[in-house]
Amino acid sequence: MISIVICARANDINEALKENIQNTIGVPYELIVIDNGKNEYSIFSAYNKGVTLSNYDNVCFMHDDIIFKTNDWGISVMNRFKSSNLGAIGVAGSPYYAILPGAWWSG
């Protein structure tokens, strides 16, 4: 189960992104959209507000202008946390999932 926190430029995200998450995540999730259309929050304070509203232990922070191309990505994330002592996973536009730690811009 994953809480997805999005700092958005409006009070909601577009339907295409909602459908993309629903069709690719593969696990139960909740969507928490923090409206930052008036630029009230820094990205950090918006994400912290999202954490306080979340109901699940695993929290995914994301922007509102991306799409997921991997099916069942939520299952992969949950499995990584179960099988290791990781505390966080980060992806920044990476075209692949590396086995070894490395920079997101390499490869």
MIVO-530711 format. One line per field, with one value per residue (C-alpha): y, x, z. Coordinates in pm, whole numbers. Layout:
c2 Y, ...
c1 X, ...
c3 Z, ...
END
This chain:
c2 0, 334, 693, 906, 1272, 1522, 1893, 2024, 2356, 2325, 2175, 1843, 1654, 1569, 1255, 1108, 1100, 951, 678, 620, 565, 342, 132, 84, 79, -274, -225, -44, 325, 662, 983, 1300, 1615, 1929, 2237, 2473, 2682, 2999, 2906, 2887, 2602, 2513, 2165, 2043, 2188, 2058, 1709, 1729, 1826, 1525, 1295, 1417, 1334, 991, 665, 423, 362, 385, 731, 817, 1182, 1278, 1571, 1616, 1612, 1256, 923, 568, 331, 26, -194, -303, -50, -39, -410, -359, -76, -275, -580, -372, -248, -600, -760, -507, -248, 45, 357, 543, 489, 774, 798, 1110, 1041, 731, 509, 191, 29, -41, -328, -130, 221, 497, 840, 883, 1074, 801, 512
c1 0, 140, 43, 119, 179, 174, 244, 24, -16, -394, -643, -636, -431, -547, -749, -479, -232, -492, -564, -194, -131, -437, -346, 22, 71, -55, -109, -366, -288, -421, -368, -296, -286, -153, -285, 6, -154, -103, 259, 186, 427, 784, 804, 931, 646, 392, 538, 549, 180, 113, 291, 71, -236, -111, -248, 18, 375, 516, 501, 575, 649, 600, 547, 224, 390, 519, 378, 464, 562, 623, 330, 311, 573, 413, 477, 843, 875, 709, 926, 1246, 1154, 1068, 1389, 1643, 1716, 1643, 1486, 1425, 1423, 1461, 1406, 1470, 1391, 1605, 1548, 1639, 1644, 2001, 2096, 2388, 2366, 2466, 2384, 2048, 2212, 2465, 2415
c3 0, -108, -35, -342, -259, -544, -512, -793, -967, -925, -680, -867, -1123, -1472, -1540, -1764, -1475, -1240, -1494, -1554, -1182, -1144, -1448, -1362, -983, -914, -537, -321, -300, -197, -388, -191, -402, -236, -418, -468, -741, -535, -457, -83, -15, -87, -239, 98, 302, 50, 73, 455, 455, 232, 478, 762, 552, 442, 577, 452, 567, 215, 64, -299, -375, -738, -968, -1161, -1503, -1527, -1642, -1544, -1823, -1603, -1508, -1144, -1038, -693, -649, -741, -490, -211, -284, -268, 78, 198, 75, 201, 465, 234, 377, 50, -324, -569, -942, -1145, -1506, -1523, -1828, -1635, -1292, -1183, -954, -808, -662, -899, -1028, -1202, -1487, -1568, -1806
END
